[in-house]
Amino acid sequence: MQETLRALRNVDAQILSLDFIESSVRWTQASEQPRYTHAIANPPYRKISADSRERRLVSKLGLATSNLYSAFLACAIAQCVRGAQIVAIVPRSFMNGPYFKSFRYWLLDRVALIHIHLFERRDSAFADDKVLQENVILKMVAGGMQGDVTVSSSTDDRFADLRERRVSFDEIVTPGDDELFIHVPAAHTQRMAVLNGIPLRELGIDVCTGPVVDFRLREHLRQQPQEGSVPLLYATHFNGGFAWPREGRKPNAIDANSQTQSWLMPNGCYVVTRRFTSKEEKRRIVAHMLPADALSANRIGFENHLNVFHRDKRGLPERLAIGLCAYLNSQEVDDYFRTFSGHTQVNATDLRRLKYPSIAQLEALANGQEN
């Protein structure tokens, strides 16, 4: 760093070997606090616990956050004068989900988003970091008036296939959205990815994370089904079509007893999606249907790495399930989901956020699948 700074002409630079979060909070709260006109940030990525020192310090800025990168970015913004320009390269994870809701409110209350650049491939832009989510470059203005936003994208950090366009802020944050999800519309098309429809719960359907956390119930797991056990389903049971039991490292069954009963669900027809998709998957949401007659047990267990669509903790009508599965696997859903999530992770919260066709429309989709 010193060598780089010495090579710059007419630049008076100082390197401070200090704890950035601690010193930032102290300076921000002090009357003689330094104020910066420009900030460039490439903050570290690390989760911080609720009782951590960093979390307590950042709370003095009026923010609760769960990751070091958002804490660093908040500290930088807090030290900037109105009109200061801020550029940061950060993971995209803060743009959606409950863990960063407080940070989104804090951020959008203090800056105007000017430009969002998306690196589309997780395994190209920062291959050395082994990141499992997309990264974005943000350009912001502290205290600025929010207007239209430039969105751009490239496959990787060579920017050889750079694409760019301007969009209204309403395409970035949907008006009236209490969660303040930040969408990144596709830079290569003028078509806005929009899902019209109704909330999932208005269909009488809900989605939950698979109730069985295997390491907490390890003593009740069985490699193969036996008397007194019921099927336990993992994502691997849906690879290449449903098959149970499967040979492999994962258990195929769980004891049905008083200690496991509350984690089991009635046998029936369900739609499931993986909570984690691989880098190679073409779609973020990969949905499968469990037919009602696939298993003979009265109850079944869904492992925690699955999301399960259900109706009052019971199965769905088969035609409805077929249509729902087809809809979730559609290109339209994939396009929309990509605007607000850069994760390999798909949470039940994200699936509830989607809009869905009516029951009649889903059943019509099922007819198309059957034909």
C-alpha positions in Angstrom: 0.0 0.0 0.0 2.8 2.4 0.9 4.5 1.7 -2.4 1.3 2.4 -4.3 0.7 5.7 -2.6 4.3 6.8 -3.1 3.9 6.4 -6.8 1.0 8.9 -6.9 2.0 12.5 -7.5 0.6 15.4 -5.5 -1.1 13.0 -3.1 -0.7 13.5 0.6 -1.8 10.1 2.1 -1.8 8.6 5.5 -2.3 5.0 6.5 -4.0 4.5 9.9 -3.3 1.1 11.5 -6.4 1.1 13.6 -9.5 -1.1 14.2 -11.7 0.4 11.5 -15.0 -0.2 13.2 -14.0 1.0 16.6 -12.2 4.1 15.3 -15.1 4.9 12.9 -17.7 4.8 15.6 -15.5 6.9 17.9 -14.8 9.5 15.3 -18.4 9.6 14.1 -19.6 10.3 17.6 -16.9 12.9 18.4 -17.5 16.6 17.7 -14.2 16.8 15.8 -15.0 13.8 13.6 -13.3 13.7 10.2 -15.5 14.0 7.2 -14.7 12.5 3.8 -15.8 13.5 0.3 -14.9 10.1 -1.2 -14.9 6.5 0.0 -13.8 3.3 -1.8 -14.5 0.1 0.0 -13.8 -3.6 -0.5 -14.8 -4.8 3.0 -14.1 -8.3 4.5 -16.8 -10.9 4.6 -17.5 -12.6 7.9 -20.6 -13.3 9.9 -20.8 -11.6 13.3 -22.8 -12.9 16.2 -25.5 -11.0 18.0 -23.3 -10.6 21.1 -20.1 -9.7 19.3 -18.0 -6.6 19.9 -18.5 -5.5 16.3 -22.2 -5.7 16.6 -22.3 -3.7 19.8 -20.1 -1.0 18.3 -22.1 -0.7 15.0 -25.4 -0.5 17.0 -24.1 3.0 18.2 -24.7 4.1 14.6 -28.3 3.0 14.8 -27.8 -0.2 12.9 -28.1 -3.9 13.6 -26.3 -6.1 11.1 -25.0 -9.6 10.9 -22.0 -9.4 8.7 -18.7 -7.6 8.8 -19.0 -6.2 5.2 -22.2 -4.3 5.9 -20.7 -3.0 9.2 -17.6 -1.7 7.3 -19.8 -0.1 4.7 -22.0 1.6 7.3 -18.9 2.9 9.1 -17.6 4.4 5.8 -20.9 6.0 4.9 -21.3 7.4 8.5 -18.0 9.4 8.0 -18.9 11.0 4.7 -20.2 14.5 4.1 -23.4 15.2 2.2 -22.7 14.8 -1.5 -19.8 12.4 -0.9 -19.2 9.7 -3.5 -19.0 6.2 -2.3 -17.9 3.1 -4.3 -18.0 -0.3 -2.8 -17.6 -3.9 -4.0 -19.7 -6.2 -1.7 -21.6 -9.5 -1.8 -25.2 -9.2 -3.1 -26.7 -10.9 0.0 -27.7 -7.6 1.7 -30.3 -6.9 -1.1 -32.9 -9.4 0.1 -33.8 -11.5 3.1 -34.6 -10.7 6.8 -31.1 -10.7 8.1 -30.2 -7.5 6.2 -33.6 -5.7 6.5 -32.3 -3.3 9.1 -29.2 -2.5 7.0 -31.3 -1.9 3.9 -33.4 0.7 5.8 -30.3 2.3 7.2 -28.5 2.4 3.8 -31.4 3.7 1.7 -32.1 6.4 4.3 -28.6 7.8 3.9 -27.5 7.4 0.3 -28.9 7.6 -3.2 -28.1 4.6 -5.4 -26.4 5.9 -8.6 -25.0 2.7 -10.3 -25.2 -1.0 -9.6 -22.8 -3.3 -11.5 -23.4 -7.1 -11.3 -20.9 -9.8 -11.8 -23.1 -12.6 -13.2 -20.9 -15.6 -12.6 -20.0 -16.5 -9.0 -17.1 -18.7 -10.1 -15.4 -16.2 -12.4 -15.3 -12.7 -11.0 -13.6 -13.8 -7.7 -12.6 -17.4 -8.1 -9.9 -17.1 -5.6 -12.3 -16.1 -2.8 -14.6 -19.2 -3.4 -17.7 -17.0 -3.0 -21.1 -18.7 -3.2 -23.0 -15.6 -4.3 -22.8 -12.8 -6.8 -20.9 -9.6 -6.1 -21.9 -6.1 -7.0 -20.2 -2.8 -7.3 -22.3 0.1 -5.9 -21.8 3.7 -6.6 -23.7 5.9 -4.1 -24.0 9.6 -3.1 -24.3 10.4 0.6 -27.5 12.3 1.3 -28.3 12.5 -2.4 -31.7 12.8 -4.0 -32.7 9.4 -5.4 -33.3 9.3 -9.2 -32.9 6.8 -11.9 -30.2 4.2 -11.5 -27.7 2.8 -14.0 -27.5 -1.0 -14.0 -24.7 -2.8 -15.7 -23.4 -6.4 -15.8 -20.5 -8.4 -17.0 -19.5 -12.1 -16.7 -16.4 -11.3 -14.7 -13.9 -8.6 -13.7 -12.5 -8.2 -17.2 -15.7 -6.4 -18.2 -15.3 -7.7 -21.8 -19.0 -8.1 -22.3 -20.2 -5.0 -20.3 -23.9 -4.2 -20.8 -25.6 -1.1 -19.3 -28.9 0.7 -19.1 -30.9 3.2 -17.0 -33.9 2.2 -15.0 -36.3 4.0 -12.7 -35.8 3.5 -9.0 -39.2 1.8 -8.9 -37.6 -1.1 -10.7 -34.9 -1.3 -8.0 -37.1 -1.0 -4.9 -40.8 -1.8 -5.5 -43.0 1.0 -4.1 -44.8 -0.1 -0.9 -42.4 -3.0 -0.2 -41.9 -3.1 3.6 -38.9 -5.4 3.2 -37.1 -2.9 0.9 -35.7 -5.7 -1.3 -33.2 -4.3 -3.8 -33.7 -5.7 -7.3 -31.1 -5.7 -10.1 -32.9 -5.7 -13.4 -31.2 -7.4 -16.3 -28.8 -5.0 -18.1 -29.1 -6.7 -21.4 -32.8 -6.3 -22.0 -35.4 -3.5 -21.7 -37.9 -6.1 -20.6 -38.6 -5.7 -16.9 -38.9 -9.0 -15.0 -42.3 -8.8 -13.3 -44.5 -11.5 -11.7 -48.1 -10.6 -11.6 -50.4 -12.7 -9.4 -51.4 -13.1 -5.8 -49.6 -13.9 -2.6 -49.1 -17.6 -1.8 -51.2 -17.6 1.3 -54.2 -16.3 -0.6 -54.1 -19.6 -2.4 -54.4 -21.4 1.0 -50.8 -22.6 0.5 -47.7 -22.0 2.6 -44.1 -23.0 2.4 -41.8 -24.0 5.2 -38.2 -25.1 5.7 -38.0 -28.9 6.1 -38.6 -29.5 9.9 -36.0 -32.3 10.4 -32.6 -30.9 11.4 -30.6 -34.2 11.2 -27.7 -33.4 13.6 -30.2 -32.6 16.4 -32.1 -35.9 15.9 -29.0 -38.1 15.0 -29.9 -40.9 17.4 -33.2 -41.4 15.7 -31.9 -41.6 12.1 -31.7 -44.9 10.3 -29.6 -45.6 7.2 -32.3 -48.0 5.9 -36.0 -48.2 6.7 -36.9 -50.6 9.5 -39.8 -51.3 11.8 -40.9 -48.2 13.7 -39.3 -45.8 11.2 -40.8 -43.6 8.5 -39.2 -42.1 5.3 -36.8 -39.2 5.7 -36.3 -37.2 2.6 -33.3 -35.2 1.6 -32.6 -33.2 -1.6 -30.7 -36.2 -2.9 -33.9 -38.3 -3.0 -35.1 -35.9 -5.8 -32.0 -36.0 -8.0 -33.0 -37.2 -11.5 -36.5 -37.9 -10.3 -37.8 -39.1 -7.0 -36.4 -42.3 -5.6 -36.5 -43.7 -2.1 -34.6 -45.3 -0.5 -31.3 -44.4 -2.1 -27.9 -45.8 -1.4 -25.5 -43.2 -0.1 -24.2 -41.3 2.9 -27.6 -39.8 3.8 -30.1 -41.7 6.1 -33.3 -42.9 4.5 -35.5 -43.1 7.6 -36.2 -41.6 11.0 -37.8 -43.3 14.0 -41.4 -42.3 14.5 -41.8 -41.7 18.3 -42.7 -39.1 20.9 -39.4 -37.3 20.4 -39.7 -37.0 16.6 -43.4 -36.7 16.1 -43.6 -32.9 16.0 -41.0 -32.8 13.2 -42.9 -35.2 10.9 -45.6 -34.3 8.4 -48.6 -36.4 7.1 -47.8 -38.4 4.0 -49.3 -36.7 0.9 -48.5 -34.8 -2.3 -46.0 -32.0 -1.7 -43.9 -29.7 -3.8 -40.3 -29.3 -2.6 -37.4 -27.1 -3.7 -33.8 -27.3 -2.7 -32.6 -24.6 -0.3 -29.2 -24.7 -1.9 -28.5 -25.0 -5.6 -25.1 -25.7 -7.1 -23.1 -23.2 -9.2 -23.8 -25.4 -12.2 -27.6 -25.3 -11.9 -29.2 -23.3 -14.8 -32.1 -22.3 -12.5 -32.1 -20.8 -9.0 -35.4 -22.5 -8.1 -35.5 -26.2 -8.8 -38.9 -27.7 -7.8 -39.9 -31.3 -7.6 -43.2 -33.0 -6.8 -43.6 -35.8 -4.3 -46.6 -37.9 -5.5 -49.1 -38.9 -2.9 -48.7 -42.6 -3.7 -44.9 -42.6 -3.7 -44.6 -43.7 -0.1 -46.7 -46.0 2.0 -46.0 -44.6 5.4 -48.5 -42.5 7.4 -46.0 -39.8 8.1 -42.8 -38.6 6.5 -39.8 -36.4 7.4 -38.4 -33.6 5.3 -34.8 -32.6 6.0 -33.9 -29.0 6.7 -32.2 -28.4 3.3 -35.6 -28.6 1.5 -38.4 -26.1 1.3 -41.8 -27.7 1.4 -45.0 -26.3 0.0 -48.0 -27.5 2.0 -51.6 -26.7 3.0 -52.0 -26.5 6.8 -49.0 -28.8 7.2 -50.6 -31.4 4.9 -50.2 -32.3 1.2 -51.7 -30.5 -1.8 -54.2 -31.7 -4.4 -52.2 -33.4 -7.1 -53.2 -31.2 -10.1 -52.5 -28.1 -8.0 -49.1 -29.5 -7.1 -48.2 -30.3 -10.8 -49.1 -26.8 -11.8 -47.2 -25.2 -8.9 -44.2 -27.3 -9.8 -44.4 -26.2 -13.4 -44.7 -22.6 -12.5 -41.8 -22.6 -10.1 -39.6 -24.2 -12.8 -40.6 -21.6 -15.4 -38.2 -19.1 -17.0 -40.4 -16.2 -15.8 -39.9 -17.2 -12.2 -36.2 -17.7 -12.6 -35.8 -14.2 -14.3 -37.7 -12.5 -11.5 -35.9 -14.3 -8.7 -32.5 -13.3 -10.1 -33.4 -9.6 -9.9 -33.4 -9.8 -6.1 -31.3 -12.8 -5.1 -27.7 -13.6 -6.0 -27.5 -16.5 -3.6 -27.1 -20.2 -4.1 -29.6 -20.3 -1.2 -33.3 -20.2 -1.7 -35.2 -19.5 1.5 -38.9 -20.0 2.3 -39.1 -16.3 2.8 -38.0 -15.7 -0.8 -40.6 -18.2 -2.0 -43.4 -16.5 0.0 -42.4 -13.2 -1.6 -43.1 -14.4 -5.2 -46.6 -13.8 -6.7 -48.5 -16.9 -7.9 -51.2 -17.7 -10.5 -54.7 -18.5 -9.2 -55.7 -22.0 -8.3 -57.5 -22.3 -11.7 -54.5 -21.0 -13.6 -52.2 -23.5 -11.8 -54.6 -26.3 -12.5 -54.6 -25.2 -16.2 -50.8 -25.4 -16.1 -51.1 -28.9 -14.8 -53.3 -29.8 -17.8 -50.6 -28.6 -20.1 -48.0 -30.7 -18.3 -50.1 -33.8 -18.5 -50.8 -33.2 -22.2 
